[in-house]
């Protein structure tokens, strides 16, 4: 059994502490895009990369702790 549970993470600090950040811009523009914001480093973007737990662990190993 494999649990393909994917989540979004911050491409800058690799934190999983990401939340939706509905900006006034997107609301005013009538768009359904929610911005995402990293609660750890404050980085925000329209799209955050999404990964499964397995892929994420691999990525972390590759990059290493700083
Ligand atoms: Zn971050």
PDB file of the backbone (N, CA, C, O) and the ligand in Angstrom, with CONECT records:
HET     ZN  A 101       1
ATOM      1  N   UNK A   1       0.844  -1.211   0.000  1.00  0.00           N
ATOM      2  CA  UNK A   1       0.000   0.000   0.000  1.00  0.00           C
ATOM      3  C   UNK A   1       0.875   1.256   0.000  1.00  0.00           C
ATOM      4  O   UNK A   1       1.761   1.411   0.840  1.00  0.00           O
ATOM      5  N   UNK A   2       0.621   2.104  -0.914  1.00  0.00           N
ATOM      6  CA  UNK A   2       1.385   3.355  -0.944  1.00  0.00           C
ATOM      7  C   UNK A   2       0.458   4.538  -0.747  1.00  0.00           C
ATOM      8  O   UNK A   2      -0.595   4.660  -1.373  1.00  0.00           O
ATOM      9  N   UNK A   3       0.884   5.371   0.120  1.00  0.00           N
ATOM     10  CA  UNK A   3       0.105   6.583   0.357  1.00  0.00           C
ATOM     11  C   UNK A   3       0.737   7.734  -0.411  1.00  0.00           C
ATOM     12  O   UNK A   3       1.763   8.287  -0.016  1.00  0.00           O
ATOM     13  N   UNK A   4       0.103   8.071  -1.500  1.00  0.00           N
ATOM     14  CA  UNK A   4       0.640   9.164  -2.307  1.00  0.00           C
ATOM     15  C   UNK A   4       0.062  10.481  -1.832  1.00  0.00           C
ATOM     16  O   UNK A   4      -0.729  11.130  -2.517  1.00  0.00           O
ATOM     17  N   UNK A   5       0.479  10.846  -0.653  1.00  0.00           N
ATOM     18  CA  UNK A   5      -0.026  12.096  -0.114  1.00  0.00           C
ATOM     19  C   UNK A   5       0.946  13.222  -0.442  1.00  0.00           C
ATOM     20  O   UNK A   5       2.060  13.288   0.078  1.00  0.00           O
ATOM     21  N   UNK A   6       0.495  14.086  -1.305  1.00  0.00           N
ATOM     22  CA  UNK A   6       1.389  15.176  -1.676  1.00  0.00           C
ATOM     23  C   UNK A   6       1.030  16.443  -0.921  1.00  0.00           C
ATOM     24  O   UNK A   6      -0.103  16.649  -0.487  1.00  0.00           O
ATOM     25  N   UNK A   7       2.020  17.259  -0.787  1.00  0.00           N
ATOM     26  CA  UNK A   7       1.827  18.522  -0.081  1.00  0.00           C
ATOM     27  C   UNK A   7       2.656  19.595  -0.747  1.00  0.00           C
ATOM     28  O   UNK A   7       3.542  19.302  -1.550  1.00  0.00           O
ATOM     29  N   UNK A   8       2.376  20.801  -0.423  1.00  0.00           N
ATOM     30  CA  UNK A   8       3.148  21.891  -0.980  1.00  0.00           C
ATOM     31  C   UNK A   8       4.220  22.322  -0.005  1.00  0.00           C
ATOM     32  O   UNK A   8       4.048  22.243   1.212  1.00  0.00           O
ATOM     33  N   UNK A   9       5.314  22.773  -0.550  1.00  0.00           N
ATOM     34  CA  UNK A   9       6.404  23.220   0.313  1.00  0.00           C
ATOM     35  C   UNK A   9       7.082  24.444  -0.277  1.00  0.00           C
ATOM     36  O   UNK A   9       6.940  24.745  -1.462  1.00  0.00           O
ATOM     37  N   UNK A  10       7.802  25.123   0.551  1.00  0.00           N
ATOM     38  CA  UNK A  10       8.492  26.333   0.132  1.00  0.00           C
ATOM     39  C   UNK A  10       9.760  25.974  -0.629  1.00  0.00           C
ATOM     40  O   UNK A  10      10.602  25.240  -0.112  1.00  0.00           O
ATOM     41  N   UNK A  11       9.908  26.480  -1.849  1.00  0.00           N
ATOM     42  CA  UNK A  11      11.098  26.176  -2.642  1.00  0.00           C
ATOM     43  C   UNK A  11      12.349  26.850  -2.105  1.00  0.00           C
ATOM     44  O   UNK A  11      13.463  26.513  -2.504  1.00  0.00           O
ATOM     45  N   UNK A  12      12.167  27.785  -1.217  1.00  0.00           N
ATOM     46  CA  UNK A  12      13.325  28.516  -0.696  1.00  0.00           C
ATOM     47  C   UNK A  12      13.927  27.844   0.529  1.00  0.00           C
ATOM     48  O   UNK A  12      15.133  27.607   0.588  1.00  0.00           O
ATOM     49  N   UNK A  13      13.083  27.540   1.502  1.00  0.00           N
ATOM     50  CA  UNK A  13      13.620  26.976   2.737  1.00  0.00           C
ATOM     51  C   UNK A  13      13.130  25.553   2.966  1.00  0.00           C
ATOM     52  O   UNK A  13      13.451  24.935   3.981  1.00  0.00           O
ATOM     53  N   UNK A  14      12.355  25.037   2.024  1.00  0.00           N
ATOM     54  CA  UNK A  14      11.850  23.661   2.075  1.00  0.00           C
ATOM     55  C   UNK A  14      10.919  23.401   3.257  1.00  0.00           C
ATOM     56  O   UNK A  14      10.727  22.256   3.665  1.00  0.00           O
ATOM     57  N   UNK A  15      10.355  24.454   3.794  1.00  0.00           N
ATOM     58  CA  UNK A  15       9.421  24.273   4.897  1.00  0.00           C
ATOM     59  C   UNK A  15       8.064  23.824   4.370  1.00  0.00           C
ATOM     60  O   UNK A  15       7.631  24.220   3.288  1.00  0.00           O
ATOM     61  N   UNK A  16       7.414  22.995   5.161  1.00  0.00           N
ATOM     62  CA  UNK A  16       6.068  22.557   4.772  1.00  0.00           C
ATOM     63  C   UNK A  16       5.021  23.490   5.357  1.00  0.00           C
ATOM     64  O   UNK A  16       3.820  23.331   5.135  1.00  0.00           O
ATOM     65  N   UNK A  17       5.502  24.451   6.099  1.00  0.00           N
ATOM     66  CA  UNK A  17       4.583  25.370   6.759  1.00  0.00           C
ATOM     67  C   UNK A  17       4.121  26.439   5.769  1.00  0.00           C
ATOM     68  O   UNK A  17       4.514  27.603   5.850  1.00  0.00           O
ATOM     69  N   UNK A  18       3.285  26.012   4.844  1.00  0.00           N
ATOM     70  CA  UNK A  18       2.815  26.888   3.781  1.00  0.00           C
ATOM     71  C   UNK A  18       1.314  27.096   3.912  1.00  0.00           C
ATOM     72  O   UNK A  18       0.562  26.146   4.129  1.00  0.00           O
ATOM     73  N   UNK A  19       0.896  28.317   3.782  1.00  0.00           N
ATOM     74  CA  UNK A  19      -0.538  28.567   3.866  1.00  0.00           C
ATOM     75  C   UNK A  19      -1.014  29.408   2.683  1.00  0.00           C
ATOM     76  O   UNK A  19      -0.228  30.072   2.006  1.00  0.00           O
ATOM     77  N   UNK A  20      -2.286  29.359   2.464  1.00  0.00           N
ATOM     78  CA  UNK A  20      -2.852  30.177   1.401  1.00  0.00           C
ATOM     79  C   UNK A  20      -2.779  31.647   1.792  1.00  0.00           C
ATOM     80  O   UNK A  20      -2.983  32.015   2.949  1.00  0.00           O
ATOM     81  N   UNK A  21      -2.491  32.451   0.825  1.00  0.00           N
ATOM     82  CA  UNK A  21      -2.381  33.871   1.088  1.00  0.00           C
ATOM     83  C   UNK A  21      -3.171  34.639   0.038  1.00  0.00           C
ATOM     84  O   UNK A  21      -2.605  35.197  -0.901  1.00  0.00           O
ATOM     85  N   UNK A  22      -4.483  34.656   0.212  1.00  0.00           N
ATOM     86  CA  UNK A  22      -5.330  35.327  -0.785  1.00  0.00           C
ATOM     87  C   UNK A  22      -5.018  36.820  -0.822  1.00  0.00           C
ATOM     88  O   UNK A  22      -5.254  37.550   0.140  1.00  0.00           O
ATOM     89  N   UNK A  23      -4.491  37.240  -1.937  1.00  0.00           N
ATOM     90  CA  UNK A  23      -4.106  38.640  -2.039  1.00  0.00           C
ATOM     91  C   UNK A  23      -5.250  39.477  -2.592  1.00  0.00           C
ATOM     92  O   UNK A  23      -6.143  38.969  -3.270  1.00  0.00           O
ATOM     93  N   UNK A  24      -5.203  40.745  -2.295  1.00  0.00           N
ATOM     94  CA  UNK A  24      -6.227  41.649  -2.800  1.00  0.00           C
ATOM     95  C   UNK A  24      -6.200  41.706  -4.319  1.00  0.00           C
ATOM     96  O   UNK A  24      -7.233  41.856  -4.973  1.00  0.00           O
ATOM     97  N   UNK A  25      -5.016  41.586  -4.856  1.00  0.00           N
ATOM     98  CA  UNK A  25      -4.867  41.641  -6.303  1.00  0.00           C
ATOM     99  C   UNK A  25      -5.702  40.576  -6.999  1.00  0.00           C
ATOM    100  O   UNK A  25      -6.447  40.857  -7.938  1.00  0.00           O
ATOM    101  N   UNK A  26      -5.558  39.362  -6.520  1.00  0.00           N
ATOM    102  CA  UNK A  26      -6.240  38.263  -7.197  1.00  0.00           C
ATOM    103  C   UNK A  26      -7.744  38.344  -6.990  1.00  0.00           C
ATOM    104  O   UNK A  26      -8.523  37.948  -7.857  1.00  0.00           O
ATOM    105  N   UNK A  27      -8.142  38.858  -5.845  1.00  0.00           N
ATOM    106  CA  UNK A  27      -9.573  39.020  -5.597  1.00  0.00           C
ATOM    107  C   UNK A  27     -10.140  40.099  -6.516  1.00  0.00           C
ATOM    108  O   UNK A  27     -11.202  39.930  -7.115  1.00  0.00           O
ATOM    109  N   UNK A  28      -9.415  41.205  -6.613  1.00  0.00           N
ATOM    110  CA  UNK A  28      -9.853  42.307  -7.463  1.00  0.00           C
ATOM    111  C   UNK A  28      -9.888  41.887  -8.922  1.00  0.00           C
ATOM    112  O   UNK A  28     -10.733  42.342  -9.693  1.00  0.00           O
ATOM    113  N   UNK A  29      -8.970  41.025  -9.288  1.00  0.00           N
ATOM    114  CA  UNK A  29      -8.900  40.578 -10.681  1.00  0.00           C
ATOM    115  C   UNK A  29      -9.894  39.480 -10.968  1.00  0.00           C
ATOM    116  O   UNK A  29      -9.990  39.016 -12.104  1.00  0.00           O
ATOM    117  N   UNK A  30     -10.633  39.055  -9.967  1.00  0.00           N
ATOM    118  CA  UNK A  30     -11.617  38.012 -10.154  1.00  0.00           C
ATOM    119  C   UNK A  30     -11.000  36.670 -10.461  1.00  0.00           C
ATOM    120  O   UNK A  30     -11.629  35.809 -11.076  1.00  0.00           O
ATOM    121  N   UNK A  31      -9.780  36.497 -10.033  1.00  0.00           N
ATOM    122  CA  UNK A  31      -9.108  35.241 -10.312  1.00  0.00           C
ATOM    123  C   UNK A  31      -9.243  34.282  -9.140  1.00  0.00           C
ATOM    124  O   UNK A  31      -9.411  34.684  -7.988  1.00  0.00           O
ATOM    125  N   UNK A  32      -9.165  33.036  -9.468  1.00  0.00           N
ATOM    126  CA  UNK A  32      -9.309  32.025  -8.421  1.00  0.00           C
ATOM    127  C   UNK A  32      -7.961  31.598  -7.855  1.00  0.00           C
ATOM    128  O   UNK A  32      -7.864  30.685  -7.035  1.00  0.00           O
ATOM    129  N   UNK A  33      -6.936  32.282  -8.317  1.00  0.00           N
ATOM    130  CA  UNK A  33      -5.606  31.897  -7.849  1.00  0.00           C
ATOM    131  C   UNK A  33      -5.362  32.422  -6.448  1.00  0.00           C
ATOM    132  O   UNK A  33      -5.481  33.618  -6.185  1.00  0.00           O
ATOM    133  N   UNK A  34      -5.033  31.548  -5.594  1.00  0.00           N
ATOM    134  CA  UNK A  34      -4.606  31.954  -4.268  1.00  0.00           C
ATOM    135  C   UNK A  34      -3.092  31.953  -4.229  1.00  0.00           C
ATOM    136  O   UNK A  34      -2.429  31.028  -4.699  1.00  0.00           O
ATOM    137  N   UNK A  35      -2.586  32.989  -3.669  1.00  0.00           N
ATOM    138  CA  UNK A  35      -1.145  32.979  -3.460  1.00  0.00           C
ATOM    139  C   UNK A  35      -0.835  32.088  -2.276  1.00  0.00           C
ATOM    140  O   UNK A  35      -1.644  31.922  -1.363  1.00  0.00           O
ATOM    141  N   UNK A  36       0.339  31.528  -2.315  1.00  0.00           N
ATOM    142  CA  UNK A  36       0.776  30.731  -1.182  1.00  0.00           C
ATOM    143  C   UNK A  36       1.926  31.440  -0.487  1.00  0.00           C
ATOM    144  O   UNK A  36       2.760  32.095  -1.112  1.00  0.00           O
ATOM    145  N   UNK A  37       1.938  31.288   0.798  1.00  0.00           N
ATOM    146  CA  UNK A  37       2.970  31.964   1.557  1.00  0.00           C
ATOM    147  C   UNK A  37       3.628  31.017   2.541  1.00  0.00           C
ATOM    148  O   UNK A  37       2.972  30.226   3.219  1.00  0.00           O
ATOM    149  N   UNK A  38       4.939  31.124   2.595  1.00  0.00           N
ATOM    150  CA  UNK A  38       5.687  30.330   3.553  1.00  0.00           C
ATOM    151  C   UNK A  38       5.677  31.036   4.901  1.00  0.00           C
ATOM    152  O   UNK A  38       6.035  32.209   5.004  1.00  0.00           O
ATOM    153  N   UNK A  39       5.267  30.316   5.917  1.00  0.00           N
ATOM    154  CA  UNK A  39       5.205  30.925   7.247  1.00  0.00           C
ATOM    155  C   UNK A  39       6.571  31.004   7.909  1.00  0.00           C
ATOM    156  O   UNK A  39       6.742  31.661   8.936  1.00  0.00           O
ATOM    157  N   UNK A  40       7.518  30.339   7.320  1.00  0.00           N
ATOM    158  CA  UNK A  40       8.842  30.291   7.936  1.00  0.00           C
ATOM    159  C   UNK A  40       9.733  31.425   7.445  1.00  0.00           C
ATOM    160  O   UNK A  40      10.319  32.153   8.246  1.00  0.00           O
ATOM    161  N   UNK A  41       9.833  31.573   6.121  1.00  0.00           N
ATOM    162  CA  UNK A  41      10.736  32.596   5.601  1.00  0.00           C
ATOM    163  C   UNK A  41       9.985  33.746   4.941  1.00  0.00           C
ATOM    164  O   UNK A  41      10.596  34.735   4.535  1.00  0.00           O
ATOM    165  N   UNK A  42       8.681  33.624   4.832  1.00  0.00           N
ATOM    166  CA  UNK A  42       7.893  34.725   4.293  1.00  0.00           C
ATOM    167  C   UNK A  42       7.827  34.763   2.784  1.00  0.00           C
ATOM    168  O   UNK A  42       7.241  35.681   2.211  1.00  0.00           O
ATOM    169  N   UNK A  43       8.412  33.792   2.139  1.00  0.00           N
ATOM    170  CA  UNK A  43       8.393  33.735   0.683  1.00  0.00           C
ATOM    171  C   UNK A  43       6.970  33.472   0.188  1.00  0.00           C
ATOM    172  O   UNK A  43       6.273  32.601   0.708  1.00  0.00           O
ATOM    173  N   UNK A  44       6.552  34.229  -0.811  1.00  0.00           N
ATOM    174  CA  UNK A  44       5.222  33.989  -1.351  1.00  0.00           C
ATOM    175  C   UNK A  44       5.278  33.901  -2.866  1.00  0.00           C
ATOM    176  O   UNK A  44       6.057  34.591  -3.524  1.00  0.00           O
ATOM    177  N   UNK A  45       4.433  33.035  -3.397  1.00  0.00           N
ATOM    178  CA  UNK A  45       4.389  32.844  -4.838  1.00  0.00           C
ATOM    179  C   UNK A  45       3.026  32.293  -5.221  1.00  0.00           C
ATOM    180  O   UNK A  45       2.283  31.784  -4.382  1.00  0.00           O
ATOM    181  N   UNK A  46       2.718  32.404  -6.484  1.00  0.00           N
ATOM    182  CA  UNK A  46       1.438  31.907  -6.953  1.00  0.00           C
ATOM    183  C   UNK A  46       1.397  30.388  -6.869  1.00  0.00           C
ATOM    184  O   UNK A  46       0.405  29.787  -6.457  1.00  0.00           O
ATOM    185  N   UNK A  47       2.498  29.801  -7.271  1.00  0.00           N
ATOM    186  CA  UNK A  47       2.554  28.344  -7.258  1.00  0.00           C
ATOM    187  C   UNK A  47       3.722  27.862  -6.419  1.00  0.00           C
ATOM    188  O   UNK A  47       4.855  28.315  -6.578  1.00  0.00           O
ATOM    189  N   UNK A  48       3.433  26.962  -5.549  1.00  0.00           N
ATOM    190  CA  UNK A  48       4.484  26.293  -4.803  1.00  0.00           C
ATOM    191  C   UNK A  48       4.593  24.875  -5.339  1.00  0.00           C
ATOM    192  O   UNK A  48       3.595  24.266  -5.723  1.00  0.00           O
ATOM    193  N   UNK A  49       5.799  24.365  -5.361  1.00  0.00           N
ATOM    194  CA  UNK A  49       5.953  22.982  -5.827  1.00  0.00           C
ATOM    195  C   UNK A  49       5.243  21.996  -4.903  1.00  0.00           C
ATOM    196  O   UNK A  49       5.116  22.215  -3.698  1.00  0.00           O
ATOM    197  N   UNK A  50       4.798  20.929  -5.497  1.00  0.00           N
ATOM    198  CA  UNK A  50       4.087  19.911  -4.726  1.00  0.00           C
ATOM    199  C   UNK A  50       4.823  18.591  -4.824  1.00  0.00           C
ATOM    200  O   UNK A  50       5.317  18.215  -5.888  1.00  0.00           O
ATOM    201  N   UNK A  51       4.888  17.910  -3.729  1.00  0.00           N
ATOM    202  CA  UNK A  51       5.631  16.658  -3.705  1.00  0.00           C
ATOM    203  C   UNK A  51       5.006  15.665  -2.749  1.00  0.00           C
ATOM    204  O   UNK A  51       4.238  16.021  -1.855  1.00  0.00           O
ATOM    205  N   UNK A  52       5.352  14.429  -2.962  1.00  0.00           N
ATOM    206  CA  UNK A  52       4.961  13.419  -1.989  1.00  0.00           C
ATOM    207  C   UNK A  52       6.024  13.374  -0.894  1.00  0.00           C
ATOM    208  O   UNK A  52       7.125  13.903  -1.053  1.00  0.00           O
ATOM    209  N   UNK A  53       5.685  12.755   0.178  1.00  0.00           N
ATOM    210  CA  UNK A  53       6.611  12.654   1.311  1.00  0.00           C
ATOM    211  C   UNK A  53       7.929  12.013   0.884  1.00  0.00           C
ATOM    212  O   UNK A  53       9.005  12.438   1.303  1.00  0.00           O
ATOM    213  N   UNK A  54       7.828  11.009   0.063  1.00  0.00           N
ATOM    214  CA  UNK A  54       9.007  10.276  -0.389  1.00  0.00           C
ATOM    215  C   UNK A  54       9.924  11.169  -1.208  1.00  0.00           C
ATOM    216  O   UNK A  54      11.135  11.204  -0.988  1.00  0.00           O
ATOM    217  N   UNK A  55       9.338  11.887  -2.150  1.00  0.00           N
ATOM    218  CA  UNK A  55      10.129  12.779  -2.994  1.00  0.00           C
ATOM    219  C   UNK A  55      10.768  13.882  -2.170  1.00  0.00           C
ATOM    220  O   UNK A  55      11.899  14.301  -2.413  1.00  0.00           O
ATOM    221  N   UNK A  56      10.017  14.329  -1.206  1.00  0.00           N
ATOM    222  CA  UNK A  56      10.491  15.405  -0.354  1.00  0.00           C
ATOM    223  C   UNK A  56      11.709  14.968   0.454  1.00  0.00           C
ATOM    224  O   UNK A  56      12.683  15.711   0.576  1.00  0.00           O
ATOM    225  N   UNK A  57      11.646  13.770   0.998  1.00  0.00           N
ATOM    226  CA  UNK A  57      12.773  13.246   1.774  1.00  0.00           C
ATOM    227  C   UNK A  57      14.009  13.122   0.903  1.00  0.00           C
ATOM    228  O   UNK A  57      15.122  13.410   1.343  1.00  0.00           O
ATOM    229  N   UNK A  58      13.810  12.693  -0.327  1.00  0.00           N
ATOM    230  CA  UNK A  58      14.929  12.549  -1.261  1.00  0.00           C
ATOM    231  C   UNK A  58      15.559  13.902  -1.550  1.00  0.00           C
ATOM    232  O   UNK A  58      16.781  14.049  -1.582  1.00  0.00           O
ATOM    233  N   UNK A  59      14.704  14.871  -1.757  1.00  0.00           N
ATOM    234  CA  UNK A  59      15.173  16.217  -2.050  1.00  0.00           C
ATOM    235  C   UNK A  59      15.969  16.788  -0.890  1.00  0.00           C
ATOM    236  O   UNK A  59      16.994  17.444  -1.078  1.00  0.00           O
ATOM    237  N   UNK A  60      15.482  16.527   0.299  1.00  0.00           N
ATOM    238  CA  UNK A  60      16.163  17.031   1.480  1.00  0.00           C
ATOM    239  C   UNK A  60      17.533  16.401   1.632  1.00  0.00           C
ATOM    240  O   UNK A  60      18.505  17.062   2.000  1.00  0.00           O
ATOM    241  N   UNK A  61      17.591  15.117   1.344  1.00  0.00           N
ATOM    242  CA  UNK A  61      18.873  14.404   1.413  1.00  0.00           C
ATOM    243  C   UNK A  61      19.854  15.002   0.426  1.00  0.00           C
ATOM    244  O   UNK A  61      21.036  15.178   0.721  1.00  0.00           O
ATOM    245  N   UNK A  62      19.344  15.308  -0.740  1.00  0.00           N
ATOM    246  CA  UNK A  62      20.169  15.823  -1.825  1.00  0.00           C
ATOM    247  C   UNK A  62      20.736  17.201  -1.460  1.00  0.00           C
ATOM    248  O   UNK A  62      21.915  17.483  -1.673  1.00  0.00           O
ATOM    249  N   UNK A  63      19.898  18.014  -0.928  1.00  0.00           N
ATOM    250  CA  UNK A  63      20.310  19.371  -0.602  1.00  0.00           C
ATOM    251  C   UNK A  63      21.109  19.419   0.699  1.00  0.00           C
ATOM    252  O   UNK A  63      22.090  20.152   0.826  1.00  0.00           O
ATOM    253  N   UNK A  64      20.667  18.631   1.639  1.00  0.00           N
ATOM    254  CA  UNK A  64      21.371  18.588   2.924  1.00  0.00           C
ATOM    255  C   UNK A  64      21.007  19.744   3.828  1.00  0.00           C
ATOM    256  O   UNK A  64      20.428  20.745   3.407  1.00  0.00           O
ATOM    257  N   UNK A  65      21.358  19.572   5.056  1.00  0.00           N
ATOM    258  CA  UNK A  65      21.057  20.620   6.038  1.00  0.00           C
ATOM    259  C   UNK A  65      22.095  21.710   5.972  1.00  0.00           C
ATOM    260  O   UNK A  65      23.289  21.468   5.794  1.00  0.00           O
ATOM    261  N   UNK A  66      21.601  22.907   6.120  1.00  0.00           N
ATOM    262  CA  UNK A  66      22.542  24.026   6.074  1.00  0.00           C
ATOM    263  C   UNK A  66      22.672  24.650   7.452  1.00  0.00           C
ATOM    264  O   UNK A  66      23.421  25.611   7.626  1.00  0.00           O
TER     265      UNK A  66
HETATM  266 ZN    ZN A 101      10.184  29.332   3.144  1.00  0.00          ZN
END
